[in-house]
Amino acid sequence: MAVFTETFELSTQGNTHIVDITGQVAQAVQRSGVRQGLACVFTPSSTSGITTLEYEGGAVADLQRAFEELVPQEREYRHNLRWGDGNGHSHVRAALLGASFTVPVVDGRPALGTWQQIIFVDFDVRPRRRRVIVQIVGE
């Protein structure tokens, strides 16, 4: 069984900025040579997350609004009281979304639905340079 790991970086805007990373993940899978297996996409960050969404303007705006409604930025967060950095909501949102997403690899490609893209969501309060790790396991 082969294990292949690749890392890439993103520049993000923060404030629930959503980036389509499907292409980068598919390229990593292709470079791995794995035909059948799993690809785990992970962000080593406590204020960002990864999931799937139909990456179009309406769905992106709906997801951003949902996070603001579920975890409002203006609420009092104990993290902010302790650190004063104003990103307490970012940590909570990221914890709810999760830091990783796993997709089957079938015939050398991520097995995604027709309208399903892999997205990276940066919840922090400022632009950031983010790292994404893709690890592919299989044959």
DSSP file (Angstrom, degrees, kcal/mol; ACC not computed):
  #  RESIDUE AA STRUCTURE BP1 BP2  ACC     N-H-->O    O-->H-N    N-H-->O    O-->H-N    TCO  KAPPA ALPHA  PHI   PSI    X-CA   Y-CA   Z-CA
    1    1 A M              0   0    0      0, 0.0     2,-0.3     0, 0.0   138,-0.2   0.000 360.0 360.0 360.0 132.6    0.0    0.0    0.0
    2    2 A A  E     -A  138   0A   0    136,-3.1   136,-2.2     2,-0.0     2,-0.4  -0.640 360.0-162.6 -92.4 147.1    1.3    3.4   -1.0
    3    3 A V  E     +A  137   0A   0     -2,-0.3     2,-0.4   134,-0.2   134,-0.2  -0.997  11.6 179.9-127.8 126.3    1.3    6.6    1.1
    4    4 A F  E     -A  136   0A   0    132,-2.7   132,-3.2    -2,-0.4     2,-0.4  -0.991   5.4-168.5-129.0 132.3    1.8    9.9   -0.6
    5    5 A T  E     +A  135   0A   0     -2,-0.4     2,-0.3   130,-0.2   130,-0.2  -0.982   8.0 173.6-126.3 133.5    1.8   13.3    1.1
    6    6 A E  E     -A  134   0A   0    128,-2.7   128,-3.3    -2,-0.4     2,-0.4  -0.987  12.0-158.1-136.0 146.8    1.7   16.7   -0.6
    7    7 A T  E     +A  133   0A   0     -2,-0.3     2,-0.3   126,-0.2   126,-0.2  -0.962  11.4 176.2-124.2 140.8    1.4   20.2    0.9
    8    8 A F  E     -A  132   0A   0    124,-2.3   124,-2.9    -2,-0.4     2,-0.3  -0.949  19.3-131.2-137.5 163.8    0.2   23.4   -0.8
    9    9 A E  E     -A  131   0A   0     -2,-0.3     2,-0.3   122,-0.2   122,-0.2  -0.834  13.3-163.6-117.8 153.0   -0.4   26.9    0.4
   10   10 A L  E     -A  130   0A   0    120,-2.7   120,-3.0    -2,-0.3     2,-0.5  -0.957  16.7-138.8-129.4 147.8   -3.3   29.4    0.0
   11   11 A S  E     -A  129   0A   0     -2,-0.3     2,-0.3   118,-0.2   118,-0.2  -0.952  33.6-173.7-101.7 126.6   -3.6   33.1    0.5
   12   12 A T  E     -A  128   0A   0    116,-2.9   116,-1.1    -2,-0.5   109,-0.0  -0.800  32.9-141.3-122.7 162.8   -6.9   33.9    2.2
   13   13 A Q        -     0   0    0     -2,-0.3    -1,-0.1   114,-0.2     2,-0.1   0.601  41.1-140.9 -93.7 -15.3   -8.9   37.0    3.2
   14   14 A G        +     0   0    0    114,-0.1   111,-0.2     3,-0.1    -1,-0.2  -0.268  69.3  94.0  77.0-174.8  -10.1   35.7    6.5
   15   15 A N  S    S-     0   0    0    109,-4.6   108,-0.2     1,-0.2   110,-0.1   0.911 124.8 -43.1  56.1  50.1  -13.7   36.4    7.8
   16   16 A T  S    S+     0   0    0    106,-1.2     2,-0.3   108,-0.3   107,-0.2   0.845  85.5 176.7  64.8  38.4  -15.2   33.2    6.5
   17   17 A H  E     -E  122   0B   0    105,-1.6   105,-2.7   107,-0.2     2,-0.5  -0.596  15.9-151.6 -71.1 129.6  -13.4   33.4    3.1
   18   18 A I  E     -E  121   0B   0     -2,-0.3     2,-0.4   103,-0.2   103,-0.2  -0.922  12.9-172.8-113.3 127.8  -14.2   30.3    1.1
   19   19 A V  E     -E  120   0B   0    101,-2.8   101,-2.8    -2,-0.5     2,-0.6  -0.970  23.9-130.2-123.2 131.6  -11.7   28.9   -1.4
   20   20 A D  E     +E  119   0B   0     -2,-0.4    99,-0.2    99,-0.2     3,-0.1  -0.717  30.3 170.2 -78.3 116.3  -12.3   26.0   -3.9
   21   21 A I     >  +     0   0    0     97,-2.6     4,-2.1    -2,-0.6     5,-0.2   0.180  41.5 111.6-112.6  15.3   -9.4   23.6   -3.5
   22   22 A T  H  > S+     0   0    0     96,-0.7     4,-2.8     1,-0.2     5,-0.2   0.903  76.8  51.8 -56.6 -44.7  -10.7   20.8   -5.6
   23   23 A G  H  > S+     0   0    0      1,-0.2     4,-2.3     2,-0.2    -1,-0.2   0.909 109.1  48.5 -61.0 -44.5   -8.2   21.3   -8.4
   24   24 A Q  H  > S+     0   0    0      2,-0.2     4,-1.9     1,-0.2    -1,-0.2   0.891 113.6  47.7 -64.6 -38.4   -5.2   21.2   -6.0
   25   25 A V  H  X S+     0   0    0     -4,-2.1     4,-2.4     2,-0.2    -2,-0.2   0.930 111.4  49.9 -67.8 -44.6   -6.5   18.0   -4.3
   26   26 A A  H  X S+     0   0    0     -4,-2.8     4,-2.4     1,-0.2    -2,-0.2   0.887 110.2  51.1 -61.1 -39.4   -7.2   16.3   -7.7
   27   27 A Q  H  X S+     0   0    0     -4,-2.3     4,-2.7     2,-0.2    -1,-0.2   0.899 109.0  50.6 -64.7 -40.4   -3.6   17.2   -8.9
   28   28 A A  H  X S+     0   0    0     -4,-1.9     4,-1.6     2,-0.2    -2,-0.2   0.919 110.4  49.7 -63.1 -42.5   -2.1   15.7   -5.7
   29   29 A V  H  X>S+     0   0    0     -4,-2.4     4,-0.9     2,-0.2     5,-0.6   0.930 111.5  48.9 -61.3 -44.8   -4.1   12.5   -6.2
   30   30 A Q  H ><5S+     0   0    0     -4,-2.4     3,-0.9     1,-0.2    -2,-0.2   0.928 111.1  49.2 -61.4 -45.5   -2.9   12.3   -9.8
   31   31 A R  H 3<5S+     0   0    0     -4,-2.7    -1,-0.2     1,-0.2    -2,-0.2   0.778 102.6  64.0 -65.0 -26.1    0.7   12.9   -8.8
   32   32 A S  H 3<5S-     0   0    0     -4,-1.6    -1,-0.2    -5,-0.2    -2,-0.2   0.796  95.4-139.5 -68.8 -27.4    0.4   10.2   -6.2
   33   33 A G  T <<5 +     0   0    0     -4,-0.9     2,-0.3    -3,-0.9    -3,-0.1   0.437  52.1 144.3  80.0  -1.6   -0.2    7.4   -8.7
   34   34 A V      < +     0   0    0     -5,-0.6    -1,-0.3     1,-0.2     3,-0.1  -0.567  26.4 180.0 -73.9 129.7   -2.8    5.9   -6.4
   35   35 A R  S    S+     0   0    0      1,-0.3    73,-2.4    -2,-0.3    72,-0.6   0.773  71.8  23.4 -98.1 -34.7   -5.7    4.5   -8.4
   36   36 A Q  E    S+B  106   0A   0     70,-0.2   103,-2.6    71,-0.2    -1,-0.3  -0.995  95.3  67.1-136.5 126.2   -7.9    3.2   -5.5
   37   37 A G  E    S-BC 105 138A   0     68,-2.1    68,-2.9    -2,-0.4     2,-0.3  -0.950  74.2 -56.9 167.8-145.2   -7.8    4.5   -1.9
   38   38 A L  E     -BC 104 137A   0     99,-2.7    99,-2.7    -2,-0.3     2,-0.5  -0.982  26.5-154.1-136.2 145.7   -8.5    7.5    0.2
   39   39 A A  E     -BC 103 136A   0     64,-2.7    64,-2.6    -2,-0.3     2,-0.5  -0.987  10.1-162.0-120.1 122.4   -7.4   11.1    0.2
   40   40 A C  E     -BC 102 135A   0     95,-3.0    95,-2.7    -2,-0.5     2,-0.5  -0.912   3.0-161.6-103.6 126.1   -7.4   13.0    3.5
   41   41 A V  E     +BC 101 134A   0     60,-3.1    60,-2.1    -2,-0.5     2,-0.4  -0.944  18.6 177.2-110.3 123.0   -7.3   16.8    3.1
   42   42 A F  E     -BC 100 133A   0     91,-3.0    91,-3.1    -2,-0.5    58,-0.2  -0.963  25.2-154.0-134.8 140.9   -6.2   18.5    6.4
   43   43 A T        -     0   0    0     56,-2.4     2,-2.0    -2,-0.4    89,-0.2  -0.970  13.9-147.2-112.8 120.9   -5.6   22.1    7.6
   44   44 A P        +     0   0    0      0, 0.0     2,-0.3     0, 0.0    87,-0.1  -0.477  66.2 103.5 -82.6  69.9   -3.1   22.4   10.5
   45   45 A S        -     0   0    0     -2,-2.0     3,-0.4     3,-0.2    -2,-0.1  -0.995  64.0-148.5-150.4 143.8   -5.0   25.5   11.8
   46   46 A S  S    S+     0   0    0     -2,-0.3    48,-0.2     1,-0.2    49,-0.2   0.373  99.5  49.8 -96.0   4.7   -7.4   26.1   14.7
   47   47 A T  S    S+     0   0    0     47,-0.1    76,-2.3    46,-0.1    77,-0.7   0.085 105.0  57.4-129.2  24.2   -9.3   28.9   12.8
   48   48 A S  E     -F  122   0B   0     -3,-0.4     2,-0.3    74,-0.2    74,-0.2  -0.949  57.7-171.1-145.0 167.4  -10.0   27.2    9.4
   49   49 A G  E     -F  121   0B   0     72,-2.1    72,-3.0    -2,-0.3     2,-0.4  -0.940  14.8-132.2-153.7 172.6  -11.7   24.1    8.2
   50   50 A I  E     +F  120   0B   0     48,-1.8     2,-0.2    -2,-0.3    70,-0.2  -0.995  36.2 129.6-136.4 137.4  -12.4   21.9    5.2
   51   51 A T  E     -F  119   0B   0     68,-1.9    68,-3.0    -2,-0.4     2,-0.3  -0.824  49.4 -86.0-157.9-163.5  -15.6   20.4    3.8
   52   52 A T  E     +F  118   0B   0     66,-0.2     2,-0.3    -2,-0.2    66,-0.2  -0.886  42.5 154.2-120.0 156.5  -17.6   20.1    0.5
   53   53 A L  E     -F  117   0B   0     64,-2.0    64,-2.1    -2,-0.3     2,-0.9  -0.947  54.7 -94.4-166.5 152.8  -20.1   22.5   -1.1
   54   54 A E        -     0   0    0     -2,-0.3     2,-1.9    62,-0.2    62,-0.2  -0.742  48.9-135.9 -72.1 112.6  -21.4   23.3   -4.5
   55   55 A Y        +     0   0    0     -2,-0.9     2,-0.3    60,-0.1    -1,-0.1  -0.526  57.7 121.2 -81.8  83.7  -19.0   26.2   -5.1
   56   56 A E  S  > S-     0   0    0     -2,-1.9     4,-2.6     1,-0.1     3,-0.2  -0.962  74.8-101.2-139.6 157.2  -21.2   28.9   -6.6
   57   57 A G  H  > S+     0   0    0     -2,-0.3     4,-2.4     1,-0.2     5,-0.2   0.809 116.9  47.9 -50.8 -43.5  -22.0   32.4   -5.3
   58   58 A G  H  > S+     0   0    0      2,-0.2     4,-2.4     1,-0.2    -1,-0.2   0.938 114.6  44.1 -66.2 -47.2  -25.4   31.6   -3.8
   59   59 A A  H  > S+     0   0    0     -3,-0.2     4,-2.3     2,-0.2    -2,-0.2   0.883 113.6  52.0 -65.8 -37.8  -24.3   28.5   -1.9
   60   60 A V  H  X S+     0   0    0     -4,-2.6     4,-2.3     2,-0.2    -2,-0.2   0.942 112.2  45.4 -62.1 -47.8  -21.0   30.3   -0.7
   61   61 A A  H  X S+     0   0    0     -4,-2.4     4,-2.5    -5,-0.2    -2,-0.2   0.882 111.5  53.4 -64.0 -38.8  -23.0   33.3    0.6
   62   62 A D  H  X S+     0   0    0     -4,-2.4     4,-2.4     2,-0.2    -1,-0.2   0.913 109.9  46.9 -63.0 -42.7  -25.5   31.0    2.3
   63   63 A L  H  X S+     0   0    0     -4,-2.3     4,-2.2     2,-0.2    -2,-0.2   0.916 111.8  50.6 -66.5 -42.3  -22.8   29.1    4.1
   64   64 A Q  H  X S+     0   0    0     -4,-2.3     4,-1.8     1,-0.2    -2,-0.2   0.923 112.4  47.2 -60.2 -44.1  -21.1   32.3    5.2
   65   65 A R  H  X S+     0   0    0     -4,-2.5     4,-2.4     1,-0.2    -2,-0.2   0.900 108.4  55.4 -63.9 -41.3  -24.5   33.6    6.5
   66   66 A A  H  X S+     0   0    0     -4,-2.4     4,-2.7     1,-0.2     5,-0.2   0.908 107.3  49.2 -60.5 -42.1  -25.2   30.4    8.3
   67   67 A F  H  X S+     0   0    0     -4,-2.2     4,-2.8     1,-0.2    -1,-0.2   0.897 110.8  50.3 -64.8 -38.2  -21.9   30.6   10.2
   68   68 A E  H  < S+     0   0    0     -4,-1.8    -2,-0.2     1,-0.2    -1,-0.2   0.882 113.7  45.4 -66.5 -36.7  -22.6   34.2   11.2
   69   69 A E  H  < S+     0   0    0     -4,-2.4    -2,-0.2     1,-0.1    -1,-0.2   0.895 118.8  41.2 -72.2 -39.8  -26.1   33.2   12.5
   70   70 A L  H  < S+     0   0    0     -4,-2.7    -2,-0.2     1,-0.3    -3,-0.2   0.895 134.0  17.8 -74.5 -41.1  -24.8   30.1   14.3
   71   71 A V  S  < S-     0   0    0     -4,-2.8    -1,-0.3    -5,-0.2    -2,-0.1  -0.706  84.8-155.0-134.4  79.1  -21.7   31.7   15.8
   72   72 A P    >   -     0   0    0      0, 0.0     3,-0.9     0, 0.0    -4,-0.1  -0.260  13.5-139.2 -61.9 139.7  -22.0   35.5   15.6
   73   73 A Q  T 3  S+     0   0    0      1,-0.2    16,-0.2    -5,-0.1    15,-0.1   0.843  99.0  57.5 -64.5 -34.6  -18.7   37.4   15.6
   74   74 A E  T 3  S+     0   0    0      2,-0.1    -1,-0.2    15,-0.1     3,-0.0   0.509  80.9 106.6 -82.5  -4.5  -20.0   40.1   17.9
   75   75 A R  S <  S-     0   0    0     -3,-0.9     2,-0.4     1,-0.1    14,-0.1  -0.315  83.8 -97.3 -67.3 157.3  -20.9   37.7   20.8
   76   76 A E        -     0   0    0     12,-0.1     2,-0.4     4,-0.0    -1,-0.1  -0.667  42.7-169.9 -78.7 128.1  -18.6   37.8   23.8
   77   77 A Y    >>  -     0   0    0     -2,-0.4     4,-1.6     1,-0.1     3,-0.5  -0.974  25.1-141.4-120.7 132.7  -16.0   35.0   23.7
   78   78 A R  H 3> S+     0   0    0     -2,-0.4     4,-2.2     1,-0.2     5,-0.2   0.828 103.2  62.9 -61.7 -31.9  -13.8   34.1   26.7
   79   79 A H  H 3> S+     0   0    0      1,-0.2     4,-2.9     2,-0.2     5,-0.4   0.922 103.7  48.3 -57.4 -43.6  -10.9   33.5   24.2
   80   80 A N  H <> S+     0   0    0     -3,-0.5     4,-2.4     1,-0.2    -1,-0.2   0.885 108.6  53.8 -65.0 -38.0  -11.1   37.2   23.3
   81   81 A L  H  < S+     0   0    0     -4,-1.6    -1,-0.2     1,-0.2    -2,-0.2   0.884 115.7  39.8 -63.3 -37.4  -11.2   38.2   26.9
   82   82 A R  H  < S+     0   0    0     -4,-2.2    -2,-0.2    -5,-0.1    -1,-0.2   0.916 132.9  20.4 -78.0 -43.7   -8.0   36.2   27.6
   83   83 A W  H  < S-     0   0    0     -4,-2.9    -3,-0.2    -5,-0.2    -2,-0.2   0.683  83.3-143.2-104.9 -21.7   -6.1   37.0   24.4
   84   84 A G     <  +     0   0    0     -4,-2.4    -4,-0.1    -5,-0.4    -3,-0.1   0.703  63.6 120.8  68.3  19.5   -7.7   40.2   23.1
   85   85 A D  S    S-     0   0    0     -6,-0.3    40,-0.1    -5,-0.0    -5,-0.1   0.512  70.6-131.7 -97.3  -3.9   -7.3   39.1   19.4
   86   86 A G  S    S+     0   0    0     -6,-0.1     3,-0.2    -9,-0.1     4,-0.1   0.634  77.0 105.9  71.1  14.8  -11.0   39.1   18.5
   87   87 A N     >  +     0   0    0      1,-0.1     4,-1.5     2,-0.1     3,-0.3   0.090  30.6 116.1-116.3  26.0  -11.0   35.7   16.9
   88   88 A G  H  > S+     0   0    0      1,-0.2     4,-1.7     2,-0.2     3,-0.2   0.908  79.8  52.8 -57.2 -42.3  -12.9   33.7   19.5
   89   89 A H  H  > S+     0   0    0    -16,-0.2     4,-2.7     1,-0.2    -1,-0.2   0.837 102.8  60.1 -61.8 -32.3  -15.7   33.1   17.0
   90   90 A S  H  > S+     0   0    0     -3,-0.3     4,-2.2     1,-0.2    -1,-0.2   0.897 104.8  47.7 -63.4 -41.4  -13.1   31.8   14.5
   91   91 A H  H  X S+     0   0    0     -4,-1.5     4,-2.1    -3,-0.2    -1,-0.2   0.905 113.1  47.8 -66.7 -41.8  -12.0   29.0   16.8
   92   92 A V  H  X S+     0   0    0     -4,-1.7     4,-2.0     2,-0.2    -2,-0.2   0.930 112.5  48.6 -66.6 -45.1  -15.6   27.9   17.5
   93   93 A R  H  X S+     0   0    0     -4,-2.7     4,-2.1     1,-0.2    -2,-0.2   0.923 112.0  49.3 -60.3 -44.9  -16.6   28.0   13.8
   94   94 A A  H  X S+     0   0    0     -4,-2.2     4,-3.0     1,-0.2    -1,-0.2   0.887 108.9  52.6 -63.6 -38.8  -13.5   26.0   12.8
   95   95 A A  H  < S+     0   0    0     -4,-2.1    -1,-0.2   -49,-0.2    -2,-0.2   0.881 110.2  48.6 -64.6 -37.0  -14.2   23.4   15.6
   96   96 A L  H  < S+     0   0    0     -4,-2.0    -2,-0.2     1,-0.1    -1,-0.2   0.881 116.8  41.5 -69.6 -38.1  -17.8   23.0   14.3
   97   97 A L  H  < S-     0   0    0     -4,-2.1    -2,-0.2    -5,-0.2    -3,-0.2   0.931 107.9-129.9 -75.9 -46.5  -16.7   22.5   10.7
   98   98 A G     <  -     0   0    0     -4,-3.0   -48,-1.8    -5,-0.2    -2,-0.1  -0.023   9.5-106.4 104.5 149.2  -13.6   20.3   11.3
   99   99 A A  S    S+     0   0    0    -50,-0.2   -56,-2.4    -4,-0.1     2,-0.3   0.493  92.5  40.7 -88.9  -5.7  -10.0   20.4   10.1
  100  100 A S  E     -B   42   0A   0    -58,-0.2     2,-0.3   -50,-0.2   -58,-0.2  -0.955  51.5-164.1-145.2 162.2  -10.2   17.6    7.6
  101  101 A F  E     -B   41   0A   0    -60,-2.1   -60,-3.1    -2,-0.3     2,-0.4  -0.986  13.1-154.4-143.6 134.4  -12.2   15.9    4.9
  102  102 A T  E     -B   40   0A   0     -2,-0.3   -62,-0.2   -62,-0.2    -2,-0.0  -0.939  12.4-177.5-115.4 134.3  -11.7   12.5    3.5
  103  103 A V  E     -B   39   0A   0    -64,-2.6   -64,-2.7    -2,-0.4     9,-0.1  -0.982  29.0-112.5-129.6 139.0  -12.7   11.5    0.0
  104  104 A P  E     -B   38   0A   0      0, 0.0     7,-2.9     0, 0.0     2,-0.6  -0.397  23.8-138.4 -64.9 146.1  -12.5    8.1   -1.8
  105  105 A V  E     +BD  37 110A   0    -68,-2.9   -68,-2.1     5,-0.2     2,-0.4  -0.952  26.3 178.2-105.7 120.7  -10.0    7.8   -4.7
  106  106 A V  E >   -BD  36 109A   0      3,-2.6     3,-1.2    -2,-0.6   -70,-0.2  -0.989  67.7 -10.7-127.7 124.6  -11.6    5.8   -7.5
  107  107 A D  T 3  S-     0   0    0    -72,-0.6   -71,-0.2    -2,-0.4    -1,-0.1   0.865 130.0 -54.1  54.4  38.6   -9.8    5.2  -10.8
  108  108 A G  T 3  S+     0   0    0    -73,-2.4    -1,-0.2     1,-0.2   -75,-0.1   0.621 120.3  93.5  77.0  14.0   -7.1    7.8   -9.8
  109  109 A R  E <  S-D  106   0A   0     -3,-1.2    -3,-2.6   -74,-0.4    -1,-0.2  -0.981  84.8 -97.4-137.0 149.2   -9.5   10.6   -9.1
  110  110 A P  E     -D  105   0A   0      0, 0.0     2,-1.7     0, 0.0    -5,-0.2  -0.481  40.2-126.9 -60.9 132.6  -11.3   12.0   -6.1
  111  111 A A        +     0   0    0     -7,-2.9     2,-0.3    -2,-0.2    -6,-0.1  -0.583  50.5 156.2 -87.3  78.6  -14.9   10.5   -6.1
  112  112 A L        -     0   0    0     -2,-1.7     5,-0.1     1,-0.1    -9,-0.0  -0.730  43.6-106.8-103.8 152.7  -16.9   13.7   -5.9
  113  113 A G    >   -     0   0    0     -2,-0.3     3,-1.7     1,-0.1    -1,-0.1  -0.246  40.9 -96.4 -69.9 166.0  -20.5   14.3   -7.0
  114  114 A T  T 3  S+     0   0    0      1,-0.3    -1,-0.1   -60,-0.0    -2,-0.0   0.859 124.2  28.4 -52.8 -43.0  -21.2   16.4  -10.1
  115  115 A W  T 3  S+     0   0    0    -61,-0.1     2,-0.6     2,-0.0    -1,-0.3   0.073  98.3 110.1-108.7  22.8  -21.8   19.6   -8.1
  116  116 A Q    <   +     0   0    0     -3,-1.7     2,-0.3   -62,-0.2   -62,-0.2  -0.885  39.3 174.5-108.7 120.3  -19.5   18.8   -5.2
  117  117 A Q  E     - F   0  53B   0    -64,-2.1   -64,-2.0    -2,-0.6     2,-0.5  -0.878  33.5-116.9-118.0 155.1  -16.3   20.7   -4.6
  118  118 A I  E     - F   0  52B   0     -2,-0.3   -97,-2.6   -66,-0.2   -96,-0.7  -0.801  39.1-165.7 -89.7 127.3  -13.8   20.6   -1.8
  119  119 A I  E     -EF  20  51B   0    -68,-3.0   -68,-1.9    -2,-0.5     2,-0.4  -0.897  19.6-148.9-121.7 147.9  -13.6   23.9    0.0
  120  120 A F  E     -EF  19  50B   0   -101,-2.8  -101,-2.8    -2,-0.4     2,-0.5  -0.936  16.7-161.0-106.6 131.4  -11.3   25.6    2.5
  121  121 A V  E     -EF  18  49B   0    -72,-3.0   -72,-2.1    -2,-0.4     2,-0.7  -0.966   4.1-160.9-120.6 120.4  -12.9   28.0    4.9
  122  122 A D  E     +EF  17  48B   0   -105,-2.7  -105,-1.6    -2,-0.5  -106,-1.2  -0.884  12.4 175.4-101.6 114.4  -10.7   30.6    6.7
  123  123 A F        +     0   0    0    -76,-2.3   -75,-0.2    -2,-0.7    -1,-0.1   0.529  39.5 115.7 -94.5  -8.1  -12.6   32.0    9.7
  124  124 A D  S    S-     0   0    0    -77,-0.7  -109,-4.6     1,-0.1  -108,-0.3  -0.030  73.7-116.1 -64.3 171.6   -9.8   34.2   11.1
  125  125 A V  S    S+     0   0    0   -111,-0.2    -1,-0.1   -40,-0.1  -111,-0.1   0.307  90.0  37.5 -94.6   8.0  -10.2   37.9   11.3
  126  126 A R  S    S-     0   0    0      0, 0.0  -111,-0.1     0, 0.0    -2,-0.1  -0.972  96.9 -76.3-151.1 162.2   -7.4   38.9    9.0
  127  127 A P        -     0   0    0      0, 0.0     2,-0.3     0, 0.0  -114,-0.2  -0.330  55.3-176.3 -59.8 145.4   -5.7   37.7    5.7
  128  128 A R  E     -A   12   0A   0   -116,-1.1  -116,-2.9    -4,-0.1     2,-0.6  -0.937  34.2-124.3-140.9 160.7   -3.5   34.7    6.2
  129  129 A R  E     -A   11   0A   0     -2,-0.3     2,-0.3  -118,-0.2  -118,-0.2  -0.969  42.3-165.9-103.4 117.7   -1.1   32.4    4.4
  130  130 A R  E     -A   10   0A   0   -120,-3.0  -120,-2.7    -2,-0.6     2,-0.4  -0.798  14.6-144.6-114.2 149.4   -2.5   28.9    5.0
  131  131 A R  E     -A    9   0A   0     -2,-0.3     2,-0.4  -122,-0.2  -122,-0.2  -0.900  10.2-165.7-111.3 139.6   -1.1   25.4    4.5
  132  132 A V  E     -A    8   0A   0   -124,-2.9  -124,-2.3    -2,-0.4     2,-0.5  -0.994   6.2-155.2-125.4 131.5   -3.2   22.4    3.4
  133  133 A I  E     -AC   7  42A   0    -91,-3.1   -91,-3.0    -2,-0.4     2,-0.5  -0.918   5.7-167.8-108.1 128.9   -1.9   18.8    3.7
  134  134 A V  E     -AC   6  41A   0   -128,-3.3  -128,-2.7    -2,-0.5     2,-0.5  -0.974   5.0-174.6-116.0 121.1   -3.2   16.1    1.3
  135  135 A Q  E     -AC   5  40A   0    -95,-2.7   -95,-3.0    -2,-0.5     2,-0.5  -0.972   4.3-165.6-120.1 124.1   -2.3   12.5    2.2
  136  136 A I  E     -AC   4  39A   0   -132,-3.2  -132,-2.7    -2,-0.5     2,-0.4  -0.912   5.1-175.3-112.0 131.0   -3.3    9.7   -0.2
  137  137 A V  E     +AC   3  38A   0    -99,-2.7   -99,-2.7    -2,-0.5     2,-0.3  -0.990  37.2  68.1-126.2 131.4   -3.3    6.1    0.9
  138  138 A G  E      AC   2  37A   0   -136,-2.2  -136,-3.1    -2,-0.4  -101,-0.2  -0.998 360.0 360.0 160.9-157.7   -4.0    3.2   -1.5
  139  139 A E              0   0    0   -103,-2.6  -102,-0.2    -2,-0.3    -1,-0.1   0.338 360.0 360.0-121.9 360.0   -2.9    1.2   -4.4
